[in-house]
Amino acid sequence: FLIGVHKRVDNPGTARMQLEQRMLQTGSYISAVKKVALRYAEKSKNDSNDSCEVKIVLASDDEDAVAEFQKVFGDRLICNKAAKRSKGGINDKKLPLEVHGQEERLTLSDAEDCLVDALLLAACDAFVHADSNLTIAAGILNPHSAAYHVRDLADTLEAGDWPGYRRCGLPF
């Protein structure tokens, strides 16, 4: 059973694309994935009296997320280890740091990383996500995959805070 995860890097640019205009931290994604894995392991055991092997597919531009997921899921983690990633936050000019928004031009390799992540997510039986075009594409490519928003499953809703970058006046 494959559970995909799309964890975006935390910066003001990605945060403002979320309904709450905050990007949940990696721990929130890990707790959400554990809940989905437990649901499917229990369902599999009830259906066939066998245990279900669960693998986690991580699609992320967050440099720190890969190491955190590796610590928790070990050899059950699958990801494009060669993908370009970022630490997030802001630079000295107060601009968001991310792979797809740097001062240098994007490369064909950047587009390939994004496409590989979308295809990996689309191959999953279920995926955990935030608000993202990449997960919308994965859902279109595989409409049978179960999609779970991270904020609906996470035990804690730890998020970065980027005051002054709010795009609209939503009361969240």
C-alpha positions in Angstrom: 0.0 0.0 0.0 1.5 3.3 -1.0 0.8 6.5 0.9 2.0 9.7 -0.8 2.8 12.9 1.0 3.3 16.3 -0.6 5.1 18.5 1.9 6.0 22.0 0.7 8.8 24.0 2.1 7.7 26.6 4.6 8.1 30.2 3.5 5.7 33.2 3.1 5.0 32.3 -0.6 3.8 28.7 0.1 2.1 29.7 3.3 -0.1 32.3 1.7 -1.4 29.7 -0.8 -3.0 27.8 2.1 -6.5 28.6 3.3 -5.1 29.6 6.7 -2.1 31.3 5.1 0.2 29.1 7.2 2.2 26.1 6.2 2.1 23.2 8.6 5.4 21.8 9.8 6.8 18.4 9.0 5.6 16.8 12.3 2.0 17.5 11.4 2.5 15.6 8.1 4.2 12.7 9.9 1.3 12.3 12.4 -1.2 12.5 9.5 0.7 9.8 7.5 0.8 7.5 10.6 -3.0 7.8 10.9 -3.6 6.9 7.3 -1.1 4.0 7.5 -2.9 2.7 10.7 -6.3 2.9 9.0 -5.2 0.9 6.0 -3.2 -1.6 8.0 -6.2 -2.3 10.2 -8.5 -2.5 7.2 -6.2 -5.0 5.4 -5.9 -7.1 8.6 -9.7 -7.2 8.9 -10.2 -8.0 5.2 -7.6 -10.8 4.8 -6.1 -11.6 8.2 -2.7 -10.6 6.7 -0.7 -7.5 7.6 -0.4 -4.9 4.9 3.0 -3.5 3.9 2.9 0.2 3.8 5.4 2.4 2.0 5.6 6.2 2.2 6.2 8.2 -1.0 7.5 11.7 -0.1 7.2 14.4 -2.7 8.9 17.5 -1.2 10.9 20.6 -1.9 11.6 20.9 1.8 15.2 20.0 2.6 14.6 19.1 6.2 11.5 17.1 5.6 13.4 14.2 3.9 15.6 13.7 6.9 12.7 13.8 9.3 10.6 11.4 7.3 13.7 9.1 7.0 14.1 9.0 10.7 10.5 8.0 11.3 9.8 5.7 8.3 13.3 4.3 7.5 13.4 1.9 4.6 9.7 2.3 4.0 10.4 5.8 2.6 10.5 6.3 -1.1 11.5 9.7 -2.6 13.4 11.4 -5.4 16.7 11.9 -3.4 18.2 13.8 -6.3 15.5 16.5 -6.3 16.4 20.1 -5.6 15.2 21.3 -2.2 15.3 24.4 -0.1 15.5 25.2 3.6 12.6 27.7 3.3 12.2 30.9 5.2 13.3 34.2 3.7 16.5 35.6 2.4 18.3 38.8 3.3 16.1 40.7 0.9 13.0 39.4 2.8 12.0 37.3 -0.2 10.7 33.7 0.2 13.3 31.0 -0.2 12.2 28.1 -2.3 13.2 25.9 -5.2 10.7 27.4 -7.7 11.0 31.1 -6.9 14.7 31.9 -6.7 16.5 34.8 -8.4 18.2 32.3 -10.8 16.1 31.0 -13.7 14.3 27.7 -13.3 15.9 24.8 -15.2 14.6 21.7 -17.0 15.8 19.7 -14.1 13.5 21.7 -11.8 10.5 20.9 -14.0 11.6 17.2 -14.1 11.7 17.1 -10.3 8.1 18.4 -10.1 6.8 16.0 -12.8 8.5 13.0 -11.1 6.9 14.0 -7.8 3.4 14.4 -9.4 3.7 11.0 -11.1 4.9 9.3 -7.8 1.9 10.8 -5.9 -0.4 9.7 -8.7 0.8 6.1 -8.3 -0.2 6.1 -4.6 -3.3 4.5 -3.1 -3.7 7.5 -0.8 -2.0 10.8 -0.2 -1.6 13.5 2.4 -1.4 17.0 1.2 -1.8 20.7 1.8 -3.4 23.1 -0.8 -1.2 22.6 -3.9 -1.4 22.4 -7.7 0.8 19.3 -7.6 -1.6 17.3 -5.5 -4.5 18.5 -7.7 -2.6 17.1 -10.7 -1.9 13.8 -8.9 -5.6 13.5 -8.0 -6.6 14.1 -11.7 -4.0 11.5 -12.8 -5.4 9.0 -10.3 -9.0 9.8 -9.3 -9.1 6.5 -7.3 -6.5 7.6 -4.9 -7.9 8.7 -1.5 -6.8 12.3 -0.7 -6.4 13.5 2.9 -5.7 17.1 3.8 -3.0 17.3 6.4 -5.0 19.7 8.6 -7.8 17.2 8.9 -5.6 14.5 10.3 -2.6 16.0 12.1 -2.4 15.7 15.9 -0.9 19.2 16.1 -1.2 22.1 13.7 2.3 23.5 14.1 2.9 26.1 11.5 5.4 28.8 10.6 4.4 32.4 11.0 5.1 35.0 8.4 3.5 38.3 9.6 3.2 40.9 6.9 2.9 38.5 4.1 -0.9 38.0 4.3 -2.5 38.2 0.9 -6.0 38.9 1.9 -8.1 39.6 5.0 -9.4 36.2 5.8 -10.0 35.9 9.6 -7.8 32.8 10.1 
